[in-house]
Amino acid sequence: MAPFYVVATMLPTKRRRRQQQQQPQPQHPEPRNKRACGTGHDDDDGNSADVVVSPEAASAASAQEAARDAARTGGELSPERLVPTAFACSFLEVEATLNGVLGRLSFGDPVRYVYNPTEYAAETHRRFVAAYCRGPKDVLFLGMNPGPFGMSQTGVPFGEVSVVRDWLRITGEVRQPPRVHPKRPVLGLACPKSEVSGARFWGFFRSLCGPPDAFFRRCYVHNYCPLAFLAESGKNVTPPELPAAQRRALVRACDAALCLAVRALGVRVVVGLGRYAERRARDALEAGGMGPAEVRVAFLMHPSPVNPRANRGWDAVARRTMQEIGILELLTTEDGEISQCAG
């Protein structure tokens, strides 16, 4: 697994990417990490059977894909949408590199169980990335880490089951973490419990944008940390609640990966969902040499039901906040641009 500083030199900066886009690109570049950017399937010989298409080919076919998807029965995404572009592969590489680093960390009290849904739910997670991370993004909505009934079940950030299955149209096998807490089973897309945060988050954008492609045309959603932590009792342990030494090691890895993800996506605005995500984005990007002139960081109240203000009308707060940030028009009109409002 390549160290972070090696991967950082591989991922194009905005200026370098603009230069590359002016040059002819191969239609089927060889991915550097086939397992990272694959769909999680092997051929009959046990070899990776992944196929990768270029961002240019994906962009040219996006309208046809959307039309085919709309016409398909059963609500399935077209097969073409589940083939990762080279752009999606670069993002999956960032995630795979972070997983390699996090896999070498150890966590003690109060943590007894660690779930990484980007690994055990690799099939649904990679399908999400392949379908909706096919080209550069202007805005990144950043969560903290997986919730027990959202991404921990589906592999999709804020992945409330019905939203993932019925609106995003992501299906696939969800396997099991190495150790499963008996009070927090992983049931995948069969999980009967709804994650309120995910239902609120995606429900708002479903109402605002309509079809998923209208949201993902310029925006993406990602978690700062891919790990979910559980105490012996089954209680969710958030990254800020980790002991100092464990937290420092986690933050170092996740800060570095966030910088790589922002550069890989070409993001101009990071919207932290909650104060922790906002603070980590500000600190990580500043330390990574990406100041406000290059990437703005803004705050959006988390839709969690433990937040009384979110329970009193999160949709209205979200709409007003995005208007103040200057990204609402980006989501409501096809040619909308980011306005230079204060973040």
Salt bridges, closest charged atoms under 4 A:
GLU30 OE2 - LYS34 NZ 3.16
ASP42 OD1 - ARG35 NH2 2.90
GLU65 OE1 - ARG81 NE 3.93
GLU65 OE2 - ARG134 NH2 3.50
ASP69 OD2 - ARG81 NH1 3.22
GLU76 OE1 - ARG72 NH2 3.22
GLU80 OE2 - ARG68 NH2 3.58
GLU93 OE1 - ARG32 NE 3.40
GLU95 OE1 - HIS125 NE2 2.68
GLU95 OE2 - HIS222 ND1 3.82
ASP109 OD1 - ARG112 NH2 2.53
GLU123 OE2 - HIS41 NE2 2.87
ASP138 OD2 - ARG218 NE 2.42
ASP138 OD1 - ARG268 NH1 3.34
ASP166 OD1 - ARG165 NE 3.07
GLU173 OE1 - ARG175 NE 3.59
ASP213 OD1 - ARG81 NH2 2.93
GLU232 OE1 - ARG112 NE 3.62
GLU241 OE1 - LYS235 NZ 3.74
ASP255 OD2 - ARG280 NH2 2.81
GLU278 OE1 - ARG275 NH1 2.84
GLU278 OE2 - ARG282 NH2 3.15
ASP283 OD2 - ARG280 NH1 3.62
GLU294 OE2 - ARG263 NH1 3.11
GLU337 OE1 - ARG218 NH2 3.55
